[in-house]
Amino acid sequence: MSIRSKVKVPPMKLRDLAGKDFPEIDDVLAGPAGDLEIAALTSDSRKAGAGTLFAALAGSKTDGAGFLADAAGRGAVAAVAAHPADAGIPVLPVSNPRRFLAIAAARFYGAQPETMVAVTGTAGKTSVASFTRQIWAHAGYAAAQIGTTGVVSPTRNDYGSLTTPDPVALHALLAELAAEGVTHAAMEASSHGLDQSRLDGVLLAAGGFTNLGRDHMDYHPTIESYMAAKMRLFDTLLPKGAPAVIFADDEWSAEATRVARDAGLQVLTVGRNGDYLALKRVEHFRHKQMAEIHFGDEIFEVDIPLAGDFQVANALVAAGLAVSTGTPAAAVMAALEKLQGASGRLELVGQTSDGALCYVDYAHKPDALENVLSSVRPFTTGRVVVVFGCGGDRDKGKRPIMGEVATRLADVVIVTDDNPRSEVPEVIRSEIMAAAPQAREIGDRAAAIRHAVSILGPGDTLIVAGKGHEEGQTIGTTVLSFSDHVELRKALEEKGS
């Protein structure tokens, strides 16, 4: 997500940007380096210009310390690095340059929406952020959301690509939102973003946790380290006493609750086992669900206009975030009846002339695929048909797991391509089909969608899973224009639906 702030920010002295958060450089900042005027921040040496502070970040392939001289040559007046080198400009030795950049960006841009919340978890982050924004907007607040599908506010709807933007882009954006009058904002907190300190410096009023499943095992060595990264939201970023809204019905809920309690947060659980917003009963229909929700002594019967148990869970976490930050419960429950699903999250794209429903869903990990297939079963009188694949250059271990999930929960499984990137697509498909030997293999994703629609009969439900809101298919290093929504609508038109 590339964001150029429209907010004019005056230069700041380097010592003011650092504050007292980095005692290891207090002596350096007490000297002439502390008086340097900083006019811009970047972690990309190619974007350095006059008055820039360059943060040398270590990546998976290169260390930014190798670009100190390049940044200086382009006009940078100072830099921070874990391993300083001579670059002809002051290079401040900080143990965590990523955190320095985030804290400095927060101070540089200054303004943020008054009420900021963040949600973490494997699945549901986009929906929770979207639902929280919608609840606040329904209650009369100027609200925004930041995440996988981009930025939505009263004045913009910008498509994006990163769950958690880099800290310079993030704080530039927050300053813009505050300037346009946004008072409430909900953002997604990915494990990468949390682990890389991208949210450090965001003044959070509350945080949420949805669930934990297998994902990003190409980045995190174990599921425990993956959970620990998620929990930085609770044990590091939220101030003591802040609400931690935790979905209570996941196998990792108890661990999230333990971490939040140990951090001195106000633990608020939601769900069937929740004690803040307790879900007592759910009735499933094709296009909605009726939920009985208890809040203290109050009982609400709410028609949530979305399909799937997991959407009720997401709605409860969003409701918990809204209530715990000051929105009246009655207003929150009224807003739940007006929710619109986030793009590509069990999104009904159309139906055949004989009533088969066709959905697009972002599920690209085992738990998410299991949730979406399980969610449509109660209202499917015919067959559940699923089209999905797995991305290249990502966690290979999930491929047979997803094949098993699809085979177990769907009646017809079609394995196709999904962003193969640098890998051989046929190899990816074969690794999925090792656990789905009866699946149909159609590599061309558009052809797979057309075939799935062509075989639908009365009462069937089709799930096209994996890409959701995405508008491209990455093959090699080329991103080709591709949308599951567009291809599904084309196939429905060909079928005469």
C-alpha positions as CSV (number, residue, x, y, z in Angstrom):
1,M,0.0,0.0,0.0
2,S,1.6,3.2,-1.1
3,I,0.4,6.3,0.7
4,R,1.7,9.9,0.2
5,S,0.3,12.0,3.0
6,K,-1.7,15.1,2.0
7,V,-1.1,16.5,5.5
8,K,1.7,19.2,5.7
9,V,4.1,18.2,8.4
10,P,6.8,20.6,9.6
11,P,10.4,19.3,10.2
12,M,11.2,18.0,13.6
13,K,14.5,17.8,15.5
14,L,15.9,14.3,15.6
15,R,16.0,14.2,19.4
16,D,12.3,15.1,19.5
17,L,11.5,12.2,17.1
18,A,13.3,9.7,19.3
19,G,12.1,11.1,22.6
20,K,13.1,9.0,25.6
21,D,12.2,5.6,24.2
22,F,15.7,4.7,23.1
23,P,18.2,5.4,26.0
24,E,21.0,3.7,24.1
25,I,21.3,6.8,21.9
26,D,20.6,9.5,24.6
27,D,24.3,10.6,24.5
28,V,24.3,10.9,20.7
29,L,21.1,13.0,20.7
30,A,22.5,15.3,23.4
31,G,25.1,16.4,20.9
32,P,24.8,18.2,17.5
33,A,23.0,15.2,15.9
34,G,20.0,15.8,18.1
35,D,19.5,19.2,16.5
36,L,19.3,17.9,12.9
37,E,16.0,18.9,11.2
38,I,14.1,15.8,9.9
39,A,11.7,16.5,7.1
40,A,10.8,13.0,6.0
41,L,11.2,9.3,7.1
42,T,11.8,6.2,5.0
43,S,13.1,2.7,5.1
44,D,13.8,2.7,1.3
45,S,17.0,4.4,0.4
46,R,15.7,5.1,-3.0
47,K,13.1,7.4,-1.5
48,A,15.6,9.4,0.6
49,G,15.8,13.1,-0.2
50,A,16.9,16.3,1.5
51,G,16.3,16.2,5.2
52,T,15.4,12.5,5.3
53,L,15.9,10.1,8.3
54,F,16.7,6.7,6.9
55,A,15.9,3.5,8.9
56,A,18.1,0.6,7.9
57,L,15.9,-2.4,8.4
58,A,17.0,-6.0,8.2
59,G,14.9,-8.1,5.8
60,S,14.8,-11.8,4.9
61,K,17.1,-11.3,2.0
62,T,19.0,-8.0,2.6
63,D,20.0,-5.7,5.4
64,G,19.2,-2.0,5.0
65,A,22.6,-1.2,6.6
66,G,24.0,-2.0,3.2
67,F,22.2,1.0,1.7
68,L,23.3,3.7,4.2
69,A,25.7,5.3,1.8
70,D,23.0,5.3,-0.9
71,A,20.5,7.0,1.4
72,A,23.2,9.6,2.3
73,G,24.0,10.2,-1.3
74,R,20.3,11.0,-2.0
75,G,20.1,13.6,0.8
76,A,19.5,11.7,4.0
77,V,20.9,13.7,7.0
78,A,20.8,10.8,9.5
79,A,20.0,7.2,9.9
80,V,19.3,4.5,12.4
81,A,20.7,1.0,12.2
82,A,21.3,-2.1,14.4
83,H,24.8,-2.4,12.8
84,P,26.0,1.1,12.0
85,A,28.5,1.7,9.2
86,D,30.3,4.8,8.1
87,A,28.1,6.7,5.7
88,G,29.2,10.3,6.1
89,I,26.1,11.1,8.2
90,P,25.2,10.4,11.8
91,V,24.1,6.7,12.1
92,L,22.4,6.1,15.4
93,P,22.9,2.6,16.8
94,V,19.5,1.3,18.0
95,S,18.8,-2.3,18.8
96,N,15.4,-2.3,17.1
97,P,15.3,0.1,14.1
98,R,11.8,-1.1,13.2
99,R,10.4,0.0,16.5
100,F,12.3,3.3,16.2
101,L,10.8,4.0,12.8
102,A,7.3,3.3,14.1
103,I,7.6,5.5,17.2
104,A,9.3,8.3,15.1
105,A,6.6,8.1,12.5
106,A,3.9,8.5,15.2
107,R,5.6,11.6,16.6
108,F,6.3,13.0,13.1
109,Y,2.8,12.8,11.8
110,G,1.2,13.4,15.2
111,A,-2.5,13.2,14.8
112,Q,-4.6,10.0,15.0
113,P,-8.3,9.3,15.2
114,E,-9.3,9.7,18.8
115,T,-10.5,6.1,19.2
116,M,-8.3,3.4,17.5
117,V,-8.9,-0.3,17.8
118,A,-7.0,-3.2,16.3
119,V,-8.0,-6.8,15.7
120,T,-5.7,-9.8,15.3
121,G,-6.2,-13.5,14.6
122,T,-5.9,-15.9,11.7
123,A,-9.3,-15.4,10.1
124,G,-11.9,-12.7,10.4
125,K,-9.7,-9.6,10.8
126,T,-11.1,-7.9,7.7
127,S,-14.7,-8.6,8.6
128,V,-14.2,-7.4,12.2
129,A,-12.6,-4.2,11.1
130,S,-15.3,-3.6,8.5
131,F,-18.1,-4.5,11.0
132,T,-16.7,-2.2,13.7
133,R,-16.5,0.7,11.2
134,Q,-20.1,0.0,10.1
135,I,-21.3,-0.1,13.7
136,W,-19.7,3.2,14.6
137,A,-21.0,4.8,11.4
138,H,-24.5,3.6,12.2
139,A,-24.1,5.2,15.7
140,G,-23.2,8.5,14.1
141,Y,-19.4,8.5,14.4
142,A,-17.1,9.4,11.5
143,A,-15.4,6.0,11.2
144,A,-12.7,4.3,9.1
145,Q,-11.2,0.9,8.6
146,I,-7.6,-0.1,7.5
147,G,-6.6,-3.5,6.3
148,T,-6.4,-6.2,3.6
149,T,-9.1,-4.6,1.4
150,G,-7.7,-1.1,1.7
151,V,-8.9,2.0,3.4
152,V,-12.6,3.0,3.9
153,S,-13.7,6.2,5.4
154,P,-16.5,8.7,4.9
155,T,-14.5,10.3,2.0
156,R,-12.7,7.4,0.5
157,N,-12.7,3.7,-0.5
158,D,-9.2,2.9,-1.6
159,Y,-8.3,-0.6,-2.6
160,G,-5.1,-1.8,-0.9
161,S,-2.9,-4.9,-0.6
162,L,-1.3,-5.0,2.8
163,T,-3.1,-6.1,6.0
164,T,-0.9,-3.8,8.1
165,P,0.9,-1.0,6.2
166,D,4.4,0.0,7.0
167,P,4.6,2.5,9.9
168,V,5.4,5.6,7.8
169,A,2.5,5.0,5.4
170,L,0.3,4.0,8.4
171,H,0.9,7.2,10.4
172,A,0.7,9.4,7.3
173,L,-2.7,7.8,6.7
174,L,-3.8,8.2,10.3
175,A,-3.0,11.9,10.2
176,E,-5.0,12.2,7.0
177,L,-8.0,10.5,8.5
178,A,-7.8,12.7,11.6
179,A,-7.6,15.8,9.4
180,E,-10.7,14.8,7.5
181,G,-12.6,14.4,10.8
182,V,-12.5,10.7,11.4
183,T,-12.8,10.1,15.1
184,H,-13.0,6.3,15.2
185,A,-10.9,3.8,13.2
186,A,-10.5,0.0,13.2
187,M,-7.5,-1.7,11.8
188,E,-6.2,-5.2,11.2
189,A,-3.1,-6.4,13.0
190,S,-1.3,-9.1,11.1
191,S,1.3,-11.3,12.7
192,H,3.9,-9.9,10.3
193,G,2.9,-6.3,11.2
194,L,3.0,-7.0,14.9
195,D,6.2,-8.9,14.8
196,Q,7.8,-6.1,12.8
197,S,6.6,-3.4,15.1
198,R,4.5,-1.7,12.5
199,L,1.7,-0.8,15.0
200,D,4.1,0.5,17.7
201,G,3.1,4.2,18.2
202,V,-0.6,3.7,17.4
203,L,-2.6,4.8,20.4
204,L,-5.0,2.0,20.8
205,A,-8.2,2.1,22.9
206,A,-9.0,-1.6,22.6
207,G,-7.9,-4.8,20.9
208,G,-9.6,-7.9,19.6
209,F,-8.7,-11.6,19.0
210,T,-10.7,-13.8,16.6
211,N,-9.0,-17.2,16.4
212,L,-5.8,-19.0,15.5
213,G,-5.2,-21.6,12.8
214,R,-2.4,-22.7,10.5
215,D,-1.0,-19.8,8.5
216,H,2.3,-18.1,7.6
217,M,4.3,-21.2,8.5
218,D,6.9,-20.0,6.0
219,Y,7.5,-17.0,8.3
220,H,6.9,-18.3,11.8
221,P,8.8,-21.4,12.8
222,T,6.1,-22.9,15.0
223,I,2.4,-22.3,15.8
224,E,3.4,-21.1,19.2
225,S,5.7,-18.4,17.8
226,Y,2.9,-17.4,15.4
227,M,0.5,-17.0,18.4
228,A,3.2,-15.1,20.3
229,A,3.4,-12.6,17.5
230,K,-0.3,-12.1,17.5
231,M,-0.2,-11.6,21.3
232,R,2.1,-8.6,21.0
233,L,-1.1,-6.7,20.5
234,F,-2.1,-7.6,24.1
235,D,1.2,-7.9,26.0
236,T,3.0,-5.0,24.4
237,L,0.8,-2.5,22.5
238,L,-2.4,-2.1,24.5
239,P,-2.2,0.1,27.6
240,K,-2.9,-1.5,31.0
241,G,-6.6,-1.6,31.7
242,A,-7.7,-1.4,28.1
243,P,-10.4,-3.8,26.8
244,A,-9.2,-7.0,25.2
245,V,-12.2,-8.5,23.3
246,I,-11.6,-12.2,22.8
247,F,-13.7,-14.7,20.9
248,A,-14.3,-17.4,23.5
249,D,-15.0,-20.4,21.4
250,D,-11.6,-21.1,19.7
251,E,-9.0,-23.6,20.9
252,W,-6.6,-20.7,21.4
253,S,-9.0,-18.5,23.3
254,A,-7.8,-19.6,26.7
255,E,-4.2,-18.7,25.8
256,A,-5.3,-15.3,24.5
257,T,-7.2,-14.7,27.7
258,R,-4.2,-15.7,29.8
259,V,-1.9,-13.3,28.0
260,A,-4.4,-10.5,28.2
261,R,-4.9,-11.0,32.0
262,D,-1.2,-11.2,32.6
263,A,-0.8,-7.9,30.8
264,G,-3.3,-6.2,33.1
265,L,-6.0,-5.8,30.4
266,Q,-9.7,-5.8,30.9
267,V,-10.7,-9.2,29.4
268,L,-14.0,-9.3,27.7
269,T,-15.0,-12.6,26.1
270,V,-17.7,-13.0,23.4
271,G,-19.4,-16.1,21.9
272,R,-21.2,-19.2,23.2
273,N,-18.7,-19.3,26.1
274,G,-18.5,-15.6,26.4
275,D,-19.3,-13.6,29.5
276,Y,-19.4,-10.1,28.0
277,L,-21.5,-10.7,24.9
278,A,-22.9,-14.3,25.4
279,L,-24.4,-16.0,22.3
280,K,-27.3,-18.1,23.6
281,R,-29.0,-19.3,20.4
282,V,-28.5,-19.1,16.6
283,E,-31.0,-20.0,13.8
284,H,-29.5,-20.3,10.3
285,F,-31.3,-19.2,7.2
286,R,-30.0,-18.9,3.6
287,H,-29.3,-15.2,3.7
288,K,-29.3,-14.4,7.4
289,Q,-29.0,-15.7,11.0
290,M,-31.1,-14.9,14.0
291,A,-28.9,-14.6,17.1
292,E,-29.9,-14.2,20.7
293,I,-27.2,-12.2,22.5
294,H,-27.1,-11.5,26.2
295,F,-25.3,-8.3,27.5
296,G,-25.5,-8.1,31.3
297,D,-29.2,-8.2,32.1
298,E,-30.2,-7.2,28.6
299,I,-31.3,-9.8,25.9
300,F,-31.2,-8.9,22.2
301,E,-32.6,-10.9,19.3
302,V,-30.7,-9.8,16.3
303,D,-31.1,-10.7,12.6
304,I,-27.6,-10.7,11.2
305,P,-28.0,-10.4,7.4
306,L,-25.0,-12.7,6.7
307,A,-24.5,-16.5,6.3
308,G,-22.1,-18.5,8.3
309,D,-21.4,-19.2,12.0
310,F,-18.0,-17.5,11.6
311,Q,-19.7,-14.3,10.6
312,V,-21.7,-14.3,13.9
313,A,-18.3,-14.7,15.6
314,N,-16.9,-11.8,13.7
315,A,-19.9,-9.7,14.4
316,L,-19.7,-10.4,18.2
317,V,-16.0,-9.3,18.3
318,A,-16.8,-6.1,16.4
319,A,-19.8,-5.5,18.7
320,G,-17.5,-6.1,21.8
321,L,-15.0,-3.6,20.4
322,A,-17.7,-1.0,19.8
323,V,-19.5,-1.4,23.2
324,S,-16.2,-1.5,25.2
325,T,-15.1,1.8,23.6
326,G,-18.3,3.7,24.5
327,T,-21.0,2.9,21.9
328,P,-24.4,2.1,23.6
329,A,-25.2,-1.7,23.4
330,A,-28.7,-1.0,21.9
331,A,-27.2,1.1,19.1
332,V,-24.6,-1.7,18.4
333,M,-27.2,-4.4,18.2
334,A,-29.4,-2.3,15.9
335,A,-26.3,-1.8,13.7
336,L,-25.7,-5.6,13.5
337,E,-29.0,-5.9,11.5
338,K,-27.6,-3.6,8.8
339,L,-24.2,-5.1,8.3
340,Q,-22.8,-5.6,4.9
341,G,-20.2,-8.3,4.4
342,A,-16.6,-7.4,3.6
343,S,-15.6,-7.8,0.0
344,G,-14.8,-11.4,-0.8
345,R,-15.9,-12.8,2.6
346,L,-18.6,-15.4,1.8
347,E,-19.9,-12.9,-0.6
348,L,-23.0,-13.9,-2.6
349,V,-22.2,-13.1,-6.2
350,G,-25.2,-14.6,-7.8
351,Q,-27.4,-17.6,-8.3
352,T,-28.4,-19.9,-11.1
353,S,-31.9,-19.8,-12.6
354,D,-32.8,-22.9,-10.5
355,G,-31.6,-21.4,-7.2
356,A,-28.0,-22.6,-6.7
357,L,-26.1,-20.0,-4.7
358,C,-22.6,-18.9,-5.8
359,Y,-20.2,-17.3,-3.3
360,V,-16.7,-15.9,-3.4
361,D,-14.6,-16.3,-0.3
362,Y,-11.1,-15.3,0.7
363,A,-10.4,-18.7,2.5
364,H,-6.8,-19.6,1.6
365,K,-5.9,-21.5,4.8
366,P,-7.2,-24.8,6.3
367,D,-9.3,-23.4,9.1
368,A,-10.9,-20.7,6.9
369,L,-11.8,-23.3,4.3
370,E,-13.3,-25.5,6.9
371,N,-15.3,-22.7,8.4
372,V,-16.8,-21.5,5.1
373,L,-17.7,-25.0,3.9
374,S,-19.2,-25.9,7.2
375,S,-21.2,-22.7,7.3
376,V,-23.0,-23.3,4.0
377,R,-23.9,-26.9,4.7
378,P,-27.0,-26.1,7.0
379,F,-28.8,-24.3,4.2
380,T,-27.6,-26.4,1.3
381,T,-30.2,-28.9,0.2
382,G,-28.2,-30.2,-2.7
383,R,-24.4,-30.4,-3.1
384,V,-21.6,-28.2,-1.8
385,V,-19.2,-27.5,-4.7
386,V,-15.8,-25.9,-4.0
387,V,-13.1,-24.4,-6.4
388,F,-9.8,-23.6,-4.7
389,G,-6.0,-23.8,-5.0
390,C,-2.9,-22.9,-3.0
391,G,-0.5,-20.1,-3.5
392,G,3.1,-20.6,-4.6
393,D,6.2,-19.6,-2.5
394,R,4.1,-19.9,0.6
395,D,3.5,-22.5,3.3
396,K,3.6,-25.9,1.5
397,G,2.5,-27.9,4.4
398,K,-1.0,-26.6,4.3
399,R,-1.7,-27.9,0.8
400,P,-2.6,-31.6,1.6
401,I,-4.4,-30.3,4.7
402,M,-6.7,-28.1,2.6
403,G,-7.2,-31.0,0.2
404,E,-8.4,-33.2,3.1
405,V,-10.7,-30.4,4.4
406,A,-12.3,-29.9,0.9
407,T,-12.7,-33.7,0.4
408,R,-14.3,-34.1,3.8
409,L,-16.7,-31.2,3.7
410,A,-17.6,-30.7,0.0
411,D,-19.4,-33.0,-2.4
412,V,-17.5,-31.8,-5.5
413,V,-14.0,-30.6,-5.3
414,I,-12.2,-28.8,-8.1
415,V,-8.5,-28.0,-7.7
416,T,-7.2,-25.1,-9.7
417,D,-4.4,-22.5,-9.6
418,D,-4.2,-19.6,-7.1
419,N,-1.2,-17.3,-7.5
420,P,1.4,-20.0,-8.3
421,R,4.1,-17.3,-8.3
422,S,7.5,-18.9,-9.1
423,E,6.4,-22.5,-8.5
424,V,5.3,-25.0,-11.1
425,P,1.4,-24.9,-10.9
426,E,1.1,-28.6,-11.6
427,V,3.3,-29.4,-8.6
428,I,1.2,-27.3,-6.3
429,R,-2.0,-29.0,-7.5
430,S,-0.5,-32.4,-7.1
431,E,0.4,-31.6,-3.5
432,I,-3.2,-30.7,-2.8
433,M,-4.6,-33.7,-4.6
434,A,-2.4,-36.1,-2.6
435,A,-5.1,-35.8,0.0
436,A,-8.0,-35.3,-2.5
437,P,-7.6,-38.1,-5.0
438,Q,-11.2,-37.8,-6.2
439,A,-11.0,-34.1,-6.9
440,R,-11.3,-32.7,-10.4
441,E,-8.1,-30.9,-11.6
442,I,-8.6,-27.8,-13.9
443,G,-5.5,-25.6,-13.8
444,D,-7.0,-22.6,-15.6
445,R,-8.9,-20.8,-12.9
446,A,-11.5,-19.2,-15.2
447,A,-12.2,-22.6,-16.8
448,A,-12.5,-24.2,-13.3
449,I,-15.1,-21.6,-12.3
450,R,-17.0,-22.1,-15.6
451,H,-17.1,-25.9,-15.1
452,A,-18.3,-25.6,-11.5
453,V,-21.2,-23.3,-12.5
454,S,-22.1,-25.6,-15.4
455,I,-22.6,-28.6,-13.1
456,L,-24.8,-26.8,-10.5
457,G,-28.2,-28.1,-9.9
458,P,-31.2,-27.0,-7.7
459,G,-30.2,-26.6,-4.1
460,D,-26.5,-26.6,-4.7
461,T,-24.0,-24.1,-3.2
462,L,-20.8,-23.1,-4.9
463,I,-17.8,-21.7,-3.1
464,V,-15.0,-20.2,-5.1
465,A,-12.3,-19.9,-2.5
466,G,-8.8,-18.4,-2.1
467,K,-8.7,-15.0,-3.8
468,G,-11.7,-13.1,-2.4
469,H,-11.3,-9.4,-3.1
470,E,-8.1,-9.8,-5.1
471,E,-8.0,-8.5,-8.6
472,G,-4.9,-10.2,-9.9
473,Q,-3.3,-13.7,-10.5
474,T,0.4,-13.8,-9.9
475,I,2.2,-16.2,-12.3
476,G,6.0,-16.0,-12.1
477,T,6.7,-12.3,-11.5
478,T,3.8,-11.1,-13.6
479,V,0.4,-10.1,-12.1
480,L,-2.4,-10.7,-14.6
481,S,-5.8,-9.1,-14.2
482,F,-8.1,-11.6,-12.7
483,S,-11.2,-11.5,-10.5
484,D,-13.2,-14.4,-9.1
485,H,-16.2,-12.1,-9.0
486,V,-15.9,-11.2,-12.7
487,E,-15.3,-14.8,-13.8
488,L,-18.2,-16.1,-11.7
489,R,-20.6,-13.5,-13.2
490,K,-19.4,-14.4,-16.7
491,A,-20.0,-18.1,-16.0
492,L,-23.5,-17.4,-14.6
493,E,-24.4,-15.4,-17.7
494,E,-23.2,-18.2,-20.0
495,K,-25.4,-20.6,-18.1
496,G,-28.3,-18.2,-18.6
497,S,-28.6,-17.2,-14.9
